Amino acid sequence: MDAATTVTVTGAGGQIGYALLFRIAEGAMLGASRPVRLRLLEIPQGVRAAEGAALELQDCAFPLLESVEVTDDAATAFDGASLALLVGARPRSAGMERADLLAANAGIFGPQGAAIAANAAADVRVLVVGNPANTNALIAANAAAGLPAERFTALTRLDHDRAVGQLAAALGVSVSEIERVAIWGNHSATQFPDVAHATVSGRTVVDALADVFGGTGAALAWLDETFVPRVARRGAEIIEVRGSSSAASAANAAIAHVRDGIGGVDWTSAAVVSRGEYGVPEGLMCSFPVTSEGTGYRVIEGLPLDDRGRARLDASVAELVAERAAVRELGVLS
Ligand code: NDP
C-alpha cells in the first residue's frame, strides 16, 4: 500500500462535491493502492451539508479512506494537501453582471490560492472546477506566491468527453474508438470543440462523418450547426432535461483530469497556463489539446489550424483576455 495522499475538495457540500467524494474515497482518482485523507472545505452555511457527506463516507467503510475532516478554514483545509480540487464557486444570480461574478469569485479564488501556497505540500497540484473556471484558476495561480503557475489547471475534460460522446453516437461506434478530439479556449459557450485532428479507428472523423451524412459538405455542416453548439451548450441542455445542473458527469471529468495528469495520457484536453502556444497570450489559462507523461499536462504543439479553427480559437481567447482585463481592473492580479 502507498503512503496516504491528502486531497482537499472545496464546495464539498454541493452537488458536484457529492458526486466526487465517494469516487475519490473508492480509489477511482488515485488508484486502488493509494489511501486518501479527505479535507472538505465549505463556507459556514455549507458546512452541515459537507458534514452529512462525511457521515455517509464513514458509512461506506472505504478501505482506502484514512480520514475525513470538514472545515470552513482554508489554512486547515489545504494543510499538507498534494491535490486540491476547487469546486465551490459563487454562482451567477439573477441580474448579476459578469463583472460582479468575476469580482465575487476573485474574492474566493485569490485567498484560496494564497492559502494553498502557504499551507499545501510542496508538490501540490490544483484543479479548478468552479466557474468561471479558467479565470478562477488564473486568479488562484497568481495569488499563490512561490508556486509555479503550471501547478494550476482548469477543467475542460467534461467538454472533451461530451464531444467524444456526441461523435460516438453520430458514428454509431464505441467512445473508445475516438481519439484526438480537442477543446480550445474558454470553458464557456465560446469554446471550440475541434475534430479536425480526430480519428475513429484510424480514419479521420470528418471522413467517417461524410459517410454517415452523405458527403463532406453535409458532415461539415453537421459539425458547425449541430455538434459544436450542442457540446458548448450541453450544460444548459442537462439543466433543461434533468431539472438541475450536471453533477455526476462534472465529477467524473474532474476525476479523469486528475487521474490522467498523474497517470499519463497520450491526448486529452485541459486548461493550462499558456506559454504562448498557438499564439495564445502568455499567462492565460486556456484549454488546449494536452498530453501527460505522469508529471502534469503539457500542450501538444504543432497542430495545423485552418482559418475556421483559428477564428474560433481567437474568439474564445478574446473572451479570456477580456476576463483577465476585468479582474486586473479589480486590482486582483499582480
Ligand atoms: P455545484 O456543485 O453544482 O457546482 C460547483 C461549481 O462547479 C459551480 O461553479 C459550477 O458552475 C461549476 N461547474 C463546472 N463545470 C460544471 C458542469 N459541467 N456542470 C455543472 N457545474 C459545473 O454547485 P452547488 O451550488 O451544488 O455547490 C457549490 C458549493 O460550493 C456549495 O455547497 C457552496 O456552499 C460551496 N462554496 C464553497 C466555497 C468555499 O469552499 N470557499 C466558496 C463558494 C461556494 P456553474 O455555477 O456555472 O454551474
Residues whose N, C-alpha, C, O or C-beta is under 5 A from the ligand:
A	BS01	NDP	T10 G11 G13 G14 Q15 I16 G17 L41 E42 I43 G46 V87 G88 A89 R90 P91 I108 V129 G130 N131 L158 S245 S246 A250
